[in-house]
Amino acid sequence: ARLLIAADCVPFACGDFHNQILAGKVLLVGCPKLDDASLYVEKLSQIFAHNDPESVEIAFMEVPCCSGLVRIVQEALRRADMDLQPTLTRISIRGERLDG
């Protein structure tokens, strides 16, 4: 599967989220600021270790706290011993795609 790991505010900020970002991918959602980051690392590392994702994309907001999602996914990939570089999709507070 092609995995999309998105911060929970991304679909609300990006009005065309389903067509622009989600289409054809399996979605996992979380908040790096308000949720338990260590739990996410553990769960994601298990998902990566027991599956062979075709790709991983991280969709996150431009706000500072949201970059934690990138670190969480990178650590989970490292723990699962996966040599896979995630695609980064950064979204502005106005819902526009920015350079990753």
C-alpha positions in Angstrom: 0.0 0.0 0.0 0.9 3.6 -0.4 0.7 5.1 3.1 -0.3 8.7 3.9 0.4 9.7 7.4 -1.3 13.1 8.0 -1.5 15.5 10.9 -5.1 15.6 11.9 -5.5 19.3 11.0 -4.3 18.8 7.4 -7.7 17.7 6.0 -9.4 20.7 7.6 -6.9 23.2 6.2 -6.7 21.7 2.7 -10.2 21.9 1.1 -9.4 19.4 -1.7 -7.5 17.0 0.6 -9.1 13.9 -0.8 -8.3 14.6 -4.4 -4.9 16.4 -4.0 -3.3 14.3 -1.3 -5.3 11.2 -0.2 -6.3 9.7 -3.6 -5.1 6.1 -3.9 -3.5 5.9 -0.4 -4.2 4.3 2.9 -4.6 7.1 5.6 -3.2 7.2 9.1 -4.0 10.3 11.1 -2.6 11.8 14.3 -1.5 14.9 16.2 2.2 15.2 17.1 1.5 17.9 19.6 -1.5 16.6 21.6 -1.1 12.8 21.2 1.5 10.4 22.7 4.5 10.5 20.3 6.2 7.4 21.8 3.0 5.4 21.2 2.9 6.6 17.6 6.5 5.6 17.1 5.8 2.1 18.5 2.6 1.6 16.5 4.1 2.9 13.2 7.3 0.8 13.6 5.2 -2.3 14.0 3.1 -1.4 11.0 6.3 -0.9 9.0 8.0 -4.0 10.3 5.0 -6.3 9.5 4.2 -4.8 6.1 6.0 -3.6 3.1 4.6 -0.2 2.2 5.2 0.8 -1.4 5.7 4.4 -0.2 5.2 6.7 2.8 4.0 10.3 2.5 3.8 12.6 5.5 1.3 15.5 5.3 1.8 18.1 7.9 1.1 21.8 8.6 3.7 24.5 8.4 3.3 25.3 12.1 6.3 24.3 14.3 4.6 21.6 16.3 3.5 19.7 13.2 7.1 18.9 12.2 7.1 16.5 15.1 5.1 14.1 12.8 8.1 14.0 10.5 10.4 13.0 13.3 7.9 10.4 14.6 7.7 8.7 11.2 11.4 8.8 10.6 12.1 7.2 14.0 9.5 4.5 13.3 11.1 3.7 9.9 14.5 3.6 11.6 13.3 1.2 14.3 11.7 -1.0 11.7 15.0 -1.1 9.8 13.4 0.2 6.7 15.4 2.1 4.1 12.5 4.1 2.8 12.5 7.9 2.4 9.1 9.4 3.1 7.7 12.1 0.8 7.0 15.3 2.7 3.9 17.4 1.9 3.8 20.6 3.9 0.6 22.5 4.0 0.3 26.2 4.8 -2.3 27.6 7.3 -4.2 28.8 4.2 -4.4 25.2 2.9 -1.8 25.5 0.1 0.9 23.0 -0.6 4.4 24.2 0.2 7.7 22.7 -0.7 8.4 19.7 1.6 
